[in-house]
């Protein structure tokens, strides 16, 4: 049979507050299989239209997690809010079950340290991350978006000013002058993800640039 099957990843989201429900809705919208879990019935009911399956269950109840077949999921997102103890216990159970990718929302630094120790695969801080992004937007008119890759490296989207308009990537020579790399150029709905050295930039284009934060800042201040 020559039929190609799309390999879909299986996701489960435990805790359907603002963060967990946004993750769940988006994954479902993207066509993935998502199991939505919360201990509160009304939270689960709100998510039935936005998930493949949903269940009222406590994320710290080993038997309940087992009966939901949680070990078969590729990714489990623990989005339990303020109840740090439950978040930790749930993460521990998931790692003991052998779930390969457990992503957990951390409330604070100590929570994060415990999560690291018990083997959480990725720890997220949505409030801080969003705070950083918003501060970047507020402080620069040129930055339209910002993704932090590590403490030192980021990807920024910069709006092309008059200074770079009608110049080619060779003219700008961003890598030699600033140590950053232009990954792509957005123009309206179009996006050029493999820009060539002779591609011209127009005013209003959005440049997607990766680099060290200091280099990106220099490019933004001096090169744009
Ligand atoms: P957010 O900041 O993302 O809105 P909340 O604290 O409002 O976070 O939401 C956390 C969600 O997690 C709530 O819907 C709550 O019912 C759920 N929750 C809390 N503890 C558990 C648990 N042990 N098992 C399953 N769900 C839980």
py3Dmol code that shows the C-alpha trace and the ligand (Angstrom):
import py3Dmol

protein = """\
ATOM      1  CA  UNK A   1       0.000   0.000   0.000  1.00  0.00           C
ATOM      2  CA  UNK A   2       1.540   3.246  -1.138  1.00  0.00           C
ATOM      3  CA  UNK A   3      -0.630   5.411   1.041  1.00  0.00           C
ATOM      4  CA  UNK A   4       1.309   7.872   3.151  1.00  0.00           C
ATOM      5  CA  UNK A   5       0.218   8.346   6.695  1.00  0.00           C
ATOM      6  CA  UNK A   6       0.868  11.561   8.522  1.00  0.00           C
ATOM      7  CA  UNK A   7       2.544  10.710  11.793  1.00  0.00           C
ATOM      8  CA  UNK A   8       0.666  12.669  14.384  1.00  0.00           C
ATOM      9  CA  UNK A   9       2.092  13.400  17.768  1.00  0.00           C
ATOM     10  CA  UNK A  10      -0.008  12.696  20.793  1.00  0.00           C
ATOM     11  CA  UNK A  11      -0.263  15.461  23.380  1.00  0.00           C
ATOM     12  CA  UNK A  12      -1.837  15.656  26.806  1.00  0.00           C
ATOM     13  CA  UNK A  13      -2.321  18.860  28.769  1.00  0.00           C
ATOM     14  CA  UNK A  14      -2.840  18.609  32.521  1.00  0.00           C
ATOM     15  CA  UNK A  15      -4.297  21.773  34.074  1.00  0.00           C
ATOM     16  CA  UNK A  16      -6.595  23.897  31.950  1.00  0.00           C
ATOM     17  CA  UNK A  17      -6.121  27.393  33.341  1.00  0.00           C
ATOM     18  CA  UNK A  18      -5.261  30.280  31.021  1.00  0.00           C
ATOM     19  CA  UNK A  19      -1.929  28.809  29.973  1.00  0.00           C
ATOM     20  CA  UNK A  20      -2.950  25.138  29.680  1.00  0.00           C
ATOM     21  CA  UNK A  21      -6.139  25.919  27.778  1.00  0.00           C
ATOM     22  CA  UNK A  22      -4.263  28.137  25.276  1.00  0.00           C
ATOM     23  CA  UNK A  23      -1.725  25.371  24.657  1.00  0.00           C
ATOM     24  CA  UNK A  24      -4.510  22.824  24.249  1.00  0.00           C
ATOM     25  CA  UNK A  25      -6.547  24.941  21.820  1.00  0.00           C
ATOM     26  CA  UNK A  26      -3.549  25.768  19.666  1.00  0.00           C
ATOM     27  CA  UNK A  27      -2.338  22.154  19.441  1.00  0.00           C
ATOM     28  CA  UNK A  28      -5.839  21.045  18.477  1.00  0.00           C
ATOM     29  CA  UNK A  29      -6.088  23.831  15.900  1.00  0.00           C
ATOM     30  CA  UNK A  30      -2.805  22.626  14.415  1.00  0.00           C
ATOM     31  CA  UNK A  31      -4.384  19.202  13.884  1.00  0.00           C
ATOM     32  CA  UNK A  32      -2.784  17.238  16.701  1.00  0.00           C
ATOM     33  CA  UNK A  33      -4.388  14.708  19.015  1.00  0.00           C
ATOM     34  CA  UNK A  34      -4.829  16.359  22.399  1.00  0.00           C
ATOM     35  CA  UNK A  35      -6.110  14.941  25.641  1.00  0.00           C
ATOM     36  CA  UNK A  36      -7.260  17.734  27.989  1.00  0.00           C
ATOM     37  CA  UNK A  37      -7.202  16.963  31.712  1.00  0.00           C
ATOM     38  CA  UNK A  38      -8.261  19.016  34.727  1.00  0.00           C
ATOM     39  CA  UNK A  39      -9.556  18.187  38.182  1.00  0.00           C
ATOM     40  CA  UNK A  40     -12.415  20.674  37.730  1.00  0.00           C
ATOM     41  CA  UNK A  41     -15.378  19.590  35.659  1.00  0.00           C
ATOM     42  CA  UNK A  42     -16.179  23.045  34.264  1.00  0.00           C
ATOM     43  CA  UNK A  43     -12.611  23.491  32.963  1.00  0.00           C
ATOM     44  CA  UNK A  44     -12.843  20.143  31.183  1.00  0.00           C
ATOM     45  CA  UNK A  45     -16.259  20.999  29.737  1.00  0.00           C
ATOM     46  CA  UNK A  46     -14.897  24.272  28.333  1.00  0.00           C
ATOM     47  CA  UNK A  47     -12.214  22.344  26.498  1.00  0.00           C
ATOM     48  CA  UNK A  48     -14.267  19.500  24.958  1.00  0.00           C
ATOM     49  CA  UNK A  49     -14.730  21.466  21.712  1.00  0.00           C
ATOM     50  CA  UNK A  50     -11.015  22.235  21.587  1.00  0.00           C
ATOM     51  CA  UNK A  51      -9.524  18.786  22.219  1.00  0.00           C
ATOM     52  CA  UNK A  52      -9.726  15.251  20.857  1.00  0.00           C
ATOM     53  CA  UNK A  53     -10.491  13.774  24.269  1.00  0.00           C
ATOM     54  CA  UNK A  54     -10.993  15.263  27.678  1.00  0.00           C
ATOM     55  CA  UNK A  55     -11.075  13.863  31.184  1.00  0.00           C
ATOM     56  CA  UNK A  56     -11.790  15.010  34.703  1.00  0.00           C
ATOM     57  CA  UNK A  57      -8.852  13.677  36.687  1.00  0.00           C
ATOM     58  CA  UNK A  58      -6.367  14.683  39.308  1.00  0.00           C
ATOM     59  CA  UNK A  59      -2.869  14.932  37.862  1.00  0.00           C
ATOM     60  CA  UNK A  60      -1.434  13.518  41.075  1.00  0.00           C
ATOM     61  CA  UNK A  61      -3.597  10.384  40.997  1.00  0.00           C
ATOM     62  CA  UNK A  62      -1.326   7.632  39.731  1.00  0.00           C
ATOM     63  CA  UNK A  63      -4.158   5.206  38.954  1.00  0.00           C
ATOM     64  CA  UNK A  64      -6.182   7.836  37.112  1.00  0.00           C
ATOM     65  CA  UNK A  65      -3.185   8.752  34.956  1.00  0.00           C
ATOM     66  CA  UNK A  66      -2.536   5.097  34.264  1.00  0.00           C
ATOM     67  CA  UNK A  67      -6.089   4.430  33.201  1.00  0.00           C
ATOM     68  CA  UNK A  68      -5.878   7.381  30.778  1.00  0.00           C
ATOM     69  CA  UNK A  69      -2.907   5.640  29.163  1.00  0.00           C
ATOM     70  CA  UNK A  70      -0.706   8.653  29.813  1.00  0.00           C
ATOM     71  CA  UNK A  71       2.487   6.666  29.211  1.00  0.00           C
ATOM     72  CA  UNK A  72       1.592   6.426  25.514  1.00  0.00           C
ATOM     73  CA  UNK A  73       1.684  10.172  24.967  1.00  0.00           C
ATOM     74  CA  UNK A  74       4.689  11.729  23.231  1.00  0.00           C
ATOM     75  CA  UNK A  75       4.325  15.031  25.046  1.00  0.00           C
ATOM     76  CA  UNK A  76       2.638  15.883  28.306  1.00  0.00           C
ATOM     77  CA  UNK A  77       2.340  19.520  29.361  1.00  0.00           C
ATOM     78  CA  UNK A  78       1.900  20.098  33.083  1.00  0.00           C
ATOM     79  CA  UNK A  79       0.116  23.434  33.375  1.00  0.00           C
ATOM     80  CA  UNK A  80      -1.048  23.162  36.973  1.00  0.00           C
ATOM     81  CA  UNK A  81      -0.961  26.713  38.321  1.00  0.00           C
ATOM     82  CA  UNK A  82      -0.291  27.764  41.871  1.00  0.00           C
ATOM     83  CA  UNK A  83      -0.379  24.298  43.387  1.00  0.00           C
ATOM     84  CA  UNK A  84       3.372  23.693  43.200  1.00  0.00           C
ATOM     85  CA  UNK A  85       3.215  20.473  45.191  1.00  0.00           C
ATOM     86  CA  UNK A  86       0.747  18.927  42.736  1.00  0.00           C
ATOM     87  CA  UNK A  87       2.759  20.145  39.767  1.00  0.00           C
ATOM     88  CA  UNK A  88       5.891  18.463  41.177  1.00  0.00           C
ATOM     89  CA  UNK A  89       4.145  15.197  42.029  1.00  0.00           C
ATOM     90  CA  UNK A  90       2.451  15.040  38.646  1.00  0.00           C
ATOM     91  CA  UNK A  91       5.787  15.631  36.863  1.00  0.00           C
ATOM     92  CA  UNK A  92       7.442  12.934  38.964  1.00  0.00           C
ATOM     93  CA  UNK A  93       4.726  10.405  38.101  1.00  0.00           C
ATOM     94  CA  UNK A  94       4.949  11.207  34.397  1.00  0.00           C
ATOM     95  CA  UNK A  95       8.723  10.717  34.372  1.00  0.00           C
ATOM     96  CA  UNK A  96       8.338   7.462  36.323  1.00  0.00           C
ATOM     97  CA  UNK A  97       5.815   6.272  33.738  1.00  0.00           C
ATOM     98  CA  UNK A  98       8.462   6.933  31.099  1.00  0.00           C
ATOM     99  CA  UNK A  99       6.799   9.825  29.246  1.00  0.00           C
ATOM    100  CA  UNK A 100       9.593  11.055  26.956  1.00  0.00           C
ATOM    101  CA  UNK A 101       8.760  14.756  26.887  1.00  0.00           C
ATOM    102  CA  UNK A 102       7.348  16.392  29.962  1.00  0.00           C
ATOM    103  CA  UNK A 103       7.028  20.178  29.719  1.00  0.00           C
ATOM    104  CA  UNK A 104       6.134  22.003  32.891  1.00  0.00           C
ATOM    105  CA  UNK A 105       5.060  25.522  33.713  1.00  0.00           C
ATOM    106  CA  UNK A 106       7.134  26.764  36.662  1.00  0.00           C
ATOM    107  CA  UNK A 107       5.836  29.258  39.182  1.00  0.00           C
ATOM    108  CA  UNK A 108       9.148  30.376  40.637  1.00  0.00           C
ATOM    109  CA  UNK A 109      12.872  29.658  40.850  1.00  0.00           C
ATOM    110  CA  UNK A 110      12.616  26.979  43.560  1.00  0.00           C
ATOM    111  CA  UNK A 111       9.859  25.209  41.713  1.00  0.00           C
ATOM    112  CA  UNK A 112      12.077  25.227  38.628  1.00  0.00           C
ATOM    113  CA  UNK A 113      15.021  23.743  40.544  1.00  0.00           C
ATOM    114  CA  UNK A 114      12.947  20.842  41.835  1.00  0.00           C
ATOM    115  CA  UNK A 115      11.508  20.236  38.362  1.00  0.00           C
ATOM    116  CA  UNK A 116      15.027  20.069  36.924  1.00  0.00           C
ATOM    117  CA  UNK A 117      16.065  17.525  39.562  1.00  0.00           C
ATOM    118  CA  UNK A 118      13.118  15.212  38.915  1.00  0.00           C
ATOM    119  CA  UNK A 119      13.740  15.207  35.182  1.00  0.00           C
ATOM    120  CA  UNK A 120      11.309  17.693  33.621  1.00  0.00           C
ATOM    121  CA  UNK A 121      12.392  17.930  29.998  1.00  0.00           C
ATOM    122  CA  UNK A 122      11.504  21.561  29.500  1.00  0.00           C
ATOM    123  CA  UNK A 123      10.515  24.203  32.002  1.00  0.00           C
ATOM    124  CA  UNK A 124       8.546  27.211  30.826  1.00  0.00           C
ATOM    125  CA  UNK A 125       7.821  30.570  32.444  1.00  0.00           C
ATOM    126  CA  UNK A 126       5.088  32.056  30.311  1.00  0.00           C
ATOM    127  CA  UNK A 127       4.637  35.207  32.365  1.00  0.00           C
ATOM    128  CA  UNK A 128       8.336  36.102  32.446  1.00  0.00           C
ATOM    129  CA  UNK A 129       8.834  35.228  28.777  1.00  0.00           C
ATOM    130  CA  UNK A 130       5.896  37.369  27.761  1.00  0.00           C
ATOM    131  CA  UNK A 131       7.114  40.170  30.036  1.00  0.00           C
ATOM    132  CA  UNK A 132      10.496  40.165  28.310  1.00  0.00           C
ATOM    133  CA  UNK A 133       8.886  40.197  24.881  1.00  0.00           C
ATOM    134  CA  UNK A 134       6.584  43.049  25.764  1.00  0.00           C
ATOM    135  CA  UNK A 135       9.459  45.070  27.242  1.00  0.00           C
ATOM    136  CA  UNK A 136      11.400  44.558  24.003  1.00  0.00           C
ATOM    137  CA  UNK A 137       8.419  45.827  22.002  1.00  0.00           C
ATOM    138  CA  UNK A 138       7.984  48.817  24.268  1.00  0.00           C
ATOM    139  CA  UNK A 139      11.608  49.895  24.189  1.00  0.00           C
ATOM    140  CA  UNK A 140      12.194  49.610  20.487  1.00  0.00           C
ATOM    141  CA  UNK A 141      10.047  50.777  17.642  1.00  0.00           C
ATOM    142  CA  UNK A 142      12.084  48.648  15.271  1.00  0.00           C
ATOM    143  CA  UNK A 143      11.554  45.327  17.036  1.00  0.00           C
ATOM    144  CA  UNK A 144       8.272  43.681  16.099  1.00  0.00           C
ATOM    145  CA  UNK A 145       8.933  40.331  17.743  1.00  0.00           C
ATOM    146  CA  UNK A 146      11.501  38.675  19.892  1.00  0.00           C
ATOM    147  CA  UNK A 147      12.322  35.068  20.781  1.00  0.00           C
ATOM    148  CA  UNK A 148      14.875  34.286  23.449  1.00  0.00           C
ATOM    149  CA  UNK A 149      16.887  31.180  22.525  1.00  0.00           C
ATOM    150  CA  UNK A 150      19.204  31.200  25.541  1.00  0.00           C
ATOM    151  CA  UNK A 151      20.555  33.719  28.018  1.00  0.00           C
ATOM    152  CA  UNK A 152      22.765  35.167  25.262  1.00  0.00           C
ATOM    153  CA  UNK A 153      21.154  34.401  21.920  1.00  0.00           C
ATOM    154  CA  UNK A 154      17.889  35.578  20.410  1.00  0.00           C
ATOM    155  CA  UNK A 155      15.947  35.880  17.209  1.00  0.00           C
ATOM    156  CA  UNK A 156      14.425  39.297  16.549  1.00  0.00           C
ATOM    157  CA  UNK A 157      12.142  40.619  13.881  1.00  0.00           C
ATOM    158  CA  UNK A 158      13.211  44.117  12.893  1.00  0.00           C
ATOM    159  CA  UNK A 159      11.315  46.476  10.672  1.00  0.00           C
ATOM    160  CA  UNK A 160      13.428  47.791   7.794  1.00  0.00           C
ATOM    161  CA  UNK A 161      14.011  51.540   8.024  1.00  0.00           C
ATOM    162  CA  UNK A 162      15.061  54.045   5.342  1.00  0.00           C
ATOM    163  CA  UNK A 163      18.661  53.345   6.253  1.00  0.00           C
ATOM    164  CA  UNK A 164      18.556  49.800   4.875  1.00  0.00           C
ATOM    165  CA  UNK A 165      15.916  50.293   2.181  1.00  0.00           C
ATOM    166  CA  UNK A 166      17.007  49.435  -1.380  1.00  0.00           C
ATOM    167  CA  UNK A 167      20.171  47.786  -0.145  1.00  0.00           C
ATOM    168  CA  UNK A 168      21.132  44.192  -0.806  1.00  0.00           C
ATOM    169  CA  UNK A 169      22.306  41.775   1.843  1.00  0.00           C
ATOM    170  CA  UNK A 170      25.846  42.139   0.421  1.00  0.00           C
ATOM    171  CA  UNK A 171      25.622  45.927   0.878  1.00  0.00           C
ATOM    172  CA  UNK A 172      24.562  45.485   4.484  1.00  0.00           C
ATOM    173  CA  UNK A 173      27.138  42.791   5.243  1.00  0.00           C
ATOM    174  CA  UNK A 174      25.441  42.213   8.581  1.00  0.00           C
ATOM    175  CA  UNK A 175      27.397  39.072   9.453  1.00  0.00           C
ATOM    176  CA  UNK A 176      30.822  40.679   9.064  1.00  0.00           C
ATOM    177  CA  UNK A 177      29.861  44.033  10.559  1.00  0.00           C
ATOM    178  CA  UNK A 178      27.630  42.913  13.414  1.00  0.00           C
ATOM    179  CA  UNK A 179      28.074  39.149  13.760  1.00  0.00           C
ATOM    180  CA  UNK A 180      24.354  38.491  13.198  1.00  0.00           C
ATOM    181  CA  UNK A 181      22.641  36.486  10.462  1.00  0.00           C
ATOM    182  CA  UNK A 182      19.521  37.414   8.508  1.00  0.00           C
ATOM    183  CA  UNK A 183      17.426  34.244   8.411  1.00  0.00           C
ATOM    184  CA  UNK A 184      14.510  35.549   6.449  1.00  0.00           C
ATOM    185  CA  UNK A 185      12.710  38.575   5.043  1.00  0.00           C
ATOM    186  CA  UNK A 186       8.987  39.091   5.391  1.00  0.00           C
ATOM    187  CA  UNK A 187       7.168  41.310   2.918  1.00  0.00           C
ATOM    188  CA  UNK A 188       3.442  41.499   3.515  1.00  0.00           C
ATOM    189  CA  UNK A 189       2.149  37.948   3.416  1.00  0.00           C
ATOM    190  CA  UNK A 190       5.300  36.628   1.692  1.00  0.00           C
ATOM    191  CA  UNK A 191       8.280  35.291   3.514  1.00  0.00           C
ATOM    192  CA  UNK A 192      11.658  34.620   1.941  1.00  0.00           C
ATOM    193  CA  UNK A 193      13.311  32.021   4.139  1.00  0.00           C
ATOM    194  CA  UNK A 194      16.425  31.593   2.019  1.00  0.00           C
ATOM    195  CA  UNK A 195      17.562  35.105   1.214  1.00  0.00           C
ATOM    196  CA  UNK A 196      20.422  35.332  -1.266  1.00  0.00           C
ATOM    197  CA  UNK A 197      23.202  37.941  -1.041  1.00  0.00           C
ATOM    198  CA  UNK A 198      21.724  39.988  -3.881  1.00  0.00           C
ATOM    199  CA  UNK A 199      18.184  40.150  -2.467  1.00  0.00           C
ATOM    200  CA  UNK A 200      17.116  43.757  -1.981  1.00  0.00           C
ATOM    201  CA  UNK A 201      15.441  45.024   1.132  1.00  0.00           C
ATOM    202  CA  UNK A 202      12.499  47.381   0.876  1.00  0.00           C
ATOM    203  CA  UNK A 203      11.332  49.843   3.489  1.00  0.00           C
ATOM    204  CA  UNK A 204       8.783  48.158   5.754  1.00  0.00           C
ATOM    205  CA  UNK A 205      10.162  44.638   5.177  1.00  0.00           C
ATOM    206  CA  UNK A 206      10.616  42.638   8.348  1.00  0.00           C
ATOM    207  CA  UNK A 207      14.060  41.153   8.814  1.00  0.00           C
ATOM    208  CA  UNK A 208      14.305  37.993  10.896  1.00  0.00           C
ATOM    209  CA  UNK A 209      17.739  38.129  12.490  1.00  0.00           C
ATOM    210  CA  UNK A 210      19.542  35.687  14.782  1.00  0.00           C
ATOM    211  CA  UNK A 211      22.553  36.511  16.917  1.00  0.00           C
ATOM    212  CA  UNK A 212      24.075  37.363  20.257  1.00  0.00           C
ATOM    213  CA  UNK A 213      21.965  39.896  22.124  1.00  0.00           C
ATOM    214  CA  UNK A 214      24.791  42.472  22.163  1.00  0.00           C
ATOM    215  CA  UNK A 215      25.331  42.089  18.414  1.00  0.00           C
ATOM    216  CA  UNK A 216      21.616  42.324  17.689  1.00  0.00           C
ATOM    217  CA  UNK A 217      21.420  45.497  19.767  1.00  0.00           C
ATOM    218  CA  UNK A 218      24.364  46.993  17.866  1.00  0.00           C
ATOM    219  CA  UNK A 219      22.754  46.145  14.524  1.00  0.00           C
ATOM    220  CA  UNK A 220      19.449  47.596  15.671  1.00  0.00           C
ATOM    221  CA  UNK A 221      21.036  50.820  16.964  1.00  0.00           C
ATOM    222  CA  UNK A 222      23.743  51.443  14.376  1.00  0.00           C
ATOM    223  CA  UNK A 223      22.864  49.396  11.315  1.00  0.00           C
ATOM    224  CA  UNK A 224      19.170  50.135  10.987  1.00  0.00           C
TER     225      UNK A 224
END
"""
ligand_1 = """\
27
LIG
P -3.069 29.835 34.852
O -2.151 30.835 35.458
O -2.444 29.110 33.673
O -4.439 30.384 34.499
P -4.421 28.459 37.003
O -3.805 28.282 38.364
O -5.543 29.427 36.877
O -3.246 28.728 35.977
O -4.960 27.061 36.452
C -4.464 25.850 36.771
C -5.455 24.773 36.393
O -4.937 23.527 36.887
C -6.839 24.943 37.027
O -7.822 24.797 36.024
C -6.919 23.827 38.067
O -8.223 23.292 38.184
C -5.960 22.796 37.489
N -5.368 21.940 38.498
C -4.827 22.298 39.681
N -4.378 21.233 40.346
C -4.643 20.144 39.563
C -4.424 18.739 39.684
N -3.817 18.221 40.749
N -4.825 17.945 38.676
C -5.428 18.450 37.566
N -5.665 19.749 37.403
C -5.287 20.590 38.390
"""
view = py3Dmol.view(width=600, height=400)
view.addModel(protein, "pdb")
view.setStyle({"model": 0}, {"cartoon": {"style": "trace"}})
view.addModel(ligand_1, "xyz")
view.setStyle({"model": 1}, {"stick": {}})
view.zoomTo()
view.show()
